[in-house]
């Protein structure tokens, strides 16, 4: 990649990130500023203007969430319409237990259509499907978990915060399939199309981490999982490999655990996540410095190593 192309790619990603933040920041800021102001139905000594402002901010937050939901639904429906009917029929979301049950084998789980609540896909299963297929199956995983979350949110709240499997994966797929051949022919705009596709899937990944954090903190789920805080740093998605894989594997683990709880399945040991690579299943949301400073997080054979506390730049 040339220097100019690399710069355009970075600019594309930054622009897309700004668009994402612009779409989500109003709701977040509104929640932050209105949290201390509680609107009650009984008489209070709160000035009328203050209560009016609180109601207005709450309405603004709701409008923002509605706008995001409408955009995500429209995106999902548009890209779904471009997929041939036999494929749509196969991957239509099914009720939980339609194909996958607690005793289903690995092949059934790997080939099953999405279900609600979602199918628990632990790290070992995800690696089993992804590595032999050269990450082709991971594309199906990405589609399935996004579509499950999309349909689950719609069922639970009537609104969505993601574009689903169709709206997340297919803009990327079409962007690459169309943009790459055109770039070989030096067609103007081809590289921009590829960069936009990459930025879109990156934004979808950041949003996925955000939603997994929210799911893990809801109700009694955090207690069941032993979490005191959300497990993921969403921004780690923009880190270079292999650091982005660290947070990606943690997302796979905790989303799988969330769906396991929702289905009432018993806990099963994931050797890869819990023994071979301890960082995957750690309850602590560690920082980059903590990750590098504590080798016990890394691998099974470094679990007894001492921390690198004598390295100054790794100190908090």
C-alpha positions as CSV (number, residue, x, y, z in Angstrom):
1,X,0.0,0.0,0.0
2,X,1.4,3.4,-0.9
3,X,1.8,6.2,1.6
4,X,-1.0,8.2,0.0
5,X,-3.3,5.2,0.1
6,X,-2.5,4.5,3.7
7,X,-3.3,8.1,4.5
8,X,-6.6,7.9,2.7
9,X,-7.4,4.7,4.6
10,X,-6.7,6.4,7.9
11,X,-8.8,9.4,6.9
12,X,-11.6,7.1,5.9
13,X,-11.6,5.3,9.2
14,X,-11.4,8.5,11.2
15,X,-14.3,10.0,9.3
16,X,-16.4,6.9,9.8
17,X,-15.5,6.9,13.5
18,X,-16.6,10.5,13.7
19,X,-19.9,9.6,12.0
20,X,-20.4,6.8,14.5
21,X,-19.7,9.0,17.5
22,X,-22.0,11.7,16.1
23,X,-24.8,9.2,15.9
24,X,-24.3,7.7,19.4
25,X,-23.0,10.7,21.4
26,X,-26.3,12.5,21.8
27,X,-27.9,9.6,23.6
28,X,-24.9,9.1,25.8
29,X,-24.5,12.8,26.7
30,X,-28.2,13.1,27.3
31,X,-28.1,10.2,29.7
32,X,-25.1,11.6,31.5
33,X,-26.6,15.1,32.0
34,X,-30.1,14.0,32.9
35,X,-29.2,11.3,35.3
36,X,-29.1,13.5,38.4
37,X,-32.5,15.1,37.5
38,X,-35.4,12.8,38.3
39,X,-38.8,13.7,37.0
40,X,-41.5,12.7,39.5
41,X,-45.3,12.7,39.2
42,X,-45.8,13.8,42.8
43,X,-45.3,17.3,44.0
44,X,-41.7,18.5,44.3
45,X,-39.9,21.7,45.0
46,X,-38.0,21.4,41.8
47,X,-38.5,24.5,39.6
48,X,-40.8,23.9,36.7
49,X,-38.2,25.0,34.2
50,X,-35.7,22.3,35.5
51,X,-38.3,19.6,35.2
52,X,-39.3,20.8,31.8
53,X,-35.6,20.7,30.7
54,X,-35.2,17.2,32.1
55,X,-38.3,16.0,30.1
56,X,-37.0,17.8,27.0
57,X,-33.5,16.1,27.3
58,X,-35.1,12.7,27.9
59,X,-37.3,13.2,24.8
60,X,-34.2,14.2,22.9
61,X,-32.4,11.1,24.0
62,X,-35.4,9.0,22.9
63,X,-35.5,10.7,19.6
64,X,-31.8,10.0,19.0
65,X,-32.3,6.4,19.8
66,X,-35.3,6.2,17.5
67,X,-33.3,7.8,14.7
68,X,-30.4,5.3,15.2
69,X,-32.9,2.4,15.3
70,X,-34.6,3.6,12.1
71,X,-31.3,3.9,10.3
72,X,-30.2,0.4,11.4
73,X,-33.5,-1.2,10.4
74,X,-33.4,0.5,7.0
75,X,-29.9,-0.6,6.5
76,X,-30.7,-4.2,7.4
77,X,-33.7,-4.3,5.2
78,X,-31.9,-2.8,2.2
79,X,-29.1,-5.3,2.2
80,X,-31.4,-8.2,3.0
81,X,-33.3,-7.4,-0.2
82,X,-30.1,-8.0,-2.2
83,X,-29.6,-11.5,-0.9
84,X,-31.1,-14.4,-2.9
85,X,-34.2,-16.0,-1.3
86,X,-32.7,-19.5,-0.7
87,X,-30.0,-18.0,1.4
88,X,-32.4,-15.7,3.3
89,X,-34.6,-18.7,4.0
90,X,-31.7,-20.7,5.4
91,X,-30.4,-18.0,7.7
92,X,-33.8,-16.8,8.9
93,X,-33.7,-16.4,12.7
94,X,-35.4,-19.3,14.5
95,X,-36.7,-19.7,18.1
96,X,-34.1,-21.1,20.5
97,X,-34.0,-24.9,20.4
98,X,-35.2,-25.1,16.8
99,X,-31.9,-26.5,15.7
100,X,-29.4,-26.2,18.6
101,X,-30.1,-27.6,22.0
102,X,-27.9,-28.1,25.1
103,X,-26.7,-31.5,23.8
104,X,-26.1,-30.5,20.1
105,X,-22.8,-31.5,18.6
106,X,-20.2,-29.1,17.3
107,X,-21.2,-29.5,13.6
108,X,-24.8,-28.7,14.3
109,X,-23.8,-25.5,16.1
110,X,-21.4,-24.5,13.3
111,X,-24.0,-24.9,10.6
112,X,-27.2,-23.8,12.4
113,X,-29.1,-20.7,11.4
114,X,-29.3,-17.9,14.0
115,X,-31.7,-18.4,16.9
116,X,-33.2,-16.2,19.7
117,X,-31.9,-16.2,22.3
118,X,-28.6,-16.6,20.5
119,X,-26.6,-19.8,20.2
120,X,-23.7,-20.0,22.7
121,X,-20.6,-20.3,20.6
122,X,-17.6,-20.6,22.9
123,X,-14.1,-19.7,21.8
124,X,-13.1,-23.3,21.1
125,X,-16.0,-23.7,18.8
126,X,-15.3,-20.4,17.0
127,X,-11.7,-21.4,16.4
128,X,-12.8,-24.9,15.3
129,X,-15.0,-23.3,12.6
130,X,-12.7,-20.4,11.6
131,X,-9.2,-21.9,11.3
132,X,-9.8,-24.8,9.0
133,X,-11.9,-22.6,6.7
134,X,-9.5,-19.8,6.5
135,X,-11.9,-17.5,8.5
136,X,-14.7,-18.1,6.0
137,X,-16.8,-19.6,8.8
138,X,-16.0,-16.5,11.0
139,X,-17.9,-14.5,8.4
140,X,-20.9,-16.6,9.1
141,X,-20.3,-16.2,12.8
142,X,-20.2,-12.5,12.4
143,X,-23.5,-12.5,10.5
144,X,-25.2,-14.8,13.0
145,X,-24.3,-12.9,16.2
146,X,-25.2,-9.6,14.6
147,X,-28.5,-10.9,13.4
148,X,-29.3,-12.6,16.7
149,X,-28.6,-9.4,18.6
150,X,-30.6,-7.4,16.1
151,X,-33.7,-9.6,16.4
152,X,-33.3,-10.0,20.1
153,X,-33.2,-6.2,20.6
154,X,-36.2,-5.8,18.4
155,X,-38.1,-8.5,20.3
156,X,-37.2,-7.1,23.8
157,X,-37.4,-3.3,23.2
158,X,-38.8,-2.6,19.7
159,X,-35.6,-0.7,18.9
160,X,-32.2,-1.8,17.7
161,X,-28.7,-0.4,18.1
162,X,-27.0,-2.3,15.3
163,X,-27.6,-3.1,11.6
164,X,-27.9,-6.8,12.1
165,X,-26.2,-9.5,10.1
166,X,-27.3,-8.2,6.7
167,X,-26.6,-4.6,7.4
168,X,-23.2,-5.2,9.1
169,X,-21.6,-7.9,6.9
170,X,-22.9,-7.4,3.4
171,X,-21.8,-3.8,2.9
172,X,-18.3,-5.0,3.6
173,X,-18.6,-8.1,1.4
174,X,-20.1,-6.2,-1.6
175,X,-17.5,-3.4,-1.1
176,X,-14.6,-5.8,-1.3
177,X,-16.1,-7.9,-4.1
178,X,-16.8,-4.9,-6.3
179,X,-13.9,-2.6,-5.2
180,X,-11.0,-5.1,-5.4
181,X,-11.5,-6.0,-9.1
182,X,-12.1,-2.4,-10.0
183,X,-8.9,-1.4,-8.2
184,X,-7.0,-3.8,-10.4
185,X,-8.4,-2.0,-13.4
186,X,-7.4,1.3,-11.8
187,X,-11.0,2.5,-11.9
188,X,-11.4,5.8,-10.0
189,X,-13.1,5.4,-6.6
190,X,-12.3,1.7,-6.3
191,X,-9.8,2.2,-3.5
192,X,-12.2,4.5,-1.7
193,X,-14.9,1.8,-1.9
194,X,-12.5,-0.8,-0.3
195,X,-11.6,1.7,2.4
196,X,-15.2,2.5,3.1
197,X,-16.0,-1.2,3.4
198,X,-13.2,-1.7,5.9
199,X,-14.3,1.3,7.9
200,X,-17.9,0.0,8.0
201,X,-17.0,-3.4,9.3
202,X,-14.6,-1.8,11.9
203,X,-17.4,0.5,13.2
204,X,-19.7,-2.6,13.4
205,X,-17.1,-4.3,15.5
206,X,-16.8,-1.4,17.9
207,X,-20.5,-1.2,18.2
208,X,-20.7,-5.0,18.8
209,X,-18.3,-4.6,21.7
210,X,-20.4,-1.8,23.1
211,X,-23.5,-3.9,23.0
212,X,-21.8,-6.9,24.5
213,X,-20.7,-4.7,27.4
214,X,-24.3,-3.6,27.9
215,X,-25.6,-7.1,27.9
216,X,-23.1,-8.3,30.4
217,X,-24.0,-5.6,32.8
218,X,-27.8,-6.0,32.7
219,X,-29.8,-7.5,35.6
220,X,-28.2,-10.4,37.4
221,X,-26.0,-11.3,34.4
222,X,-23.0,-9.4,35.8
223,X,-23.3,-11.3,39.1
224,X,-23.6,-14.6,37.3
225,X,-20.5,-13.9,35.2
226,X,-18.6,-12.5,38.2
227,X,-18.1,-9.1,36.6
228,X,-17.7,-5.8,38.4
229,X,-17.4,-3.8,35.2
230,X,-17.9,-4.2,31.5
231,X,-15.4,-6.7,30.2
232,X,-14.3,-5.0,26.9
233,X,-12.6,-1.8,25.9
234,X,-14.5,-1.0,22.6
235,X,-11.6,1.1,21.2
236,X,-9.3,-1.9,21.2
237,X,-10.9,-2.9,17.9
238,X,-8.8,-0.2,16.2
239,X,-5.5,-1.6,17.5
240,X,-3.2,-3.5,15.1
241,X,-3.0,-7.3,15.2
242,X,-2.6,-9.2,17.4
243,X,-3.9,-6.8,20.0
244,X,-7.3,-6.5,18.3
245,X,-7.6,-10.3,18.5
246,X,-7.3,-10.1,22.2
247,X,-10.5,-8.1,22.6
248,X,-12.1,-10.0,19.8
249,X,-11.7,-13.4,21.5
250,X,-12.9,-11.8,24.8
251,X,-16.1,-10.7,23.0
252,X,-16.6,-14.2,21.6
253,X,-16.3,-15.6,25.1
254,X,-18.5,-13.2,27.0
255,X,-21.3,-13.1,24.4
256,X,-21.3,-16.9,24.4
257,X,-21.6,-16.9,28.2
258,X,-24.5,-14.3,28.0
259,X,-26.5,-16.5,25.6
260,X,-25.7,-19.6,27.8
261,X,-27.3,-17.9,30.8
262,X,-30.3,-16.7,28.8
263,X,-30.9,-20.3,27.6
264,X,-30.3,-21.7,31.1
265,X,-27.5,-24.0,30.0
266,X,-25.0,-25.2,32.6
267,X,-21.4,-23.9,32.5
268,X,-19.0,-25.9,30.5
269,X,-15.2,-25.5,30.6
270,X,-13.6,-23.9,27.6
271,X,-10.1,-25.1,27.7
272,X,-8.8,-22.6,25.2
273,X,-10.4,-19.6,27.0
274,X,-9.8,-20.6,30.5
275,X,-6.5,-22.5,30.5
276,X,-4.5,-22.1,27.3
277,X,-5.1,-18.3,26.9
278,X,-6.2,-17.0,30.3
279,X,-6.7,-13.4,29.1
280,X,-9.8,-14.5,27.2
281,X,-11.9,-15.3,30.1
282,X,-10.5,-13.0,32.8
283,X,-13.2,-11.1,34.7
284,X,-11.0,-8.0,35.0
285,X,-11.0,-5.4,32.2
286,X,-7.3,-4.9,32.0
287,X,-5.5,-2.0,30.4
288,X,-2.8,-2.4,27.7
289,X,-0.1,-1.7,30.3
290,X,-1.6,-4.3,32.6
291,X,-1.7,-6.8,29.8
292,X,1.9,-6.3,28.9
293,X,3.1,-6.1,32.5
294,X,1.4,-9.3,33.7
295,X,2.5,-12.4,31.7
296,X,0.2,-14.6,33.7
297,X,-2.5,-13.2,31.5
298,X,-0.9,-14.4,28.3
299,X,-0.5,-18.2,28.0
300,X,-0.7,-21.4,30.0
301,X,3.1,-21.6,30.2
302,X,3.5,-18.0,31.4
303,X,0.9,-18.3,34.2
304,X,3.6,-18.6,36.9
305,X,5.8,-15.8,35.6
306,X,6.3,-12.7,37.8
307,X,5.0,-9.3,36.8
308,X,7.3,-6.9,35.0
309,X,7.0,-4.3,37.6
310,X,10.5,-3.0,37.1
311,X,9.7,-1.6,33.6
312,X,8.9,2.1,34.1
313,X,6.7,2.7,31.0
314,X,4.4,-0.3,31.9
315,X,3.5,1.3,35.2
316,X,0.1,2.9,35.5
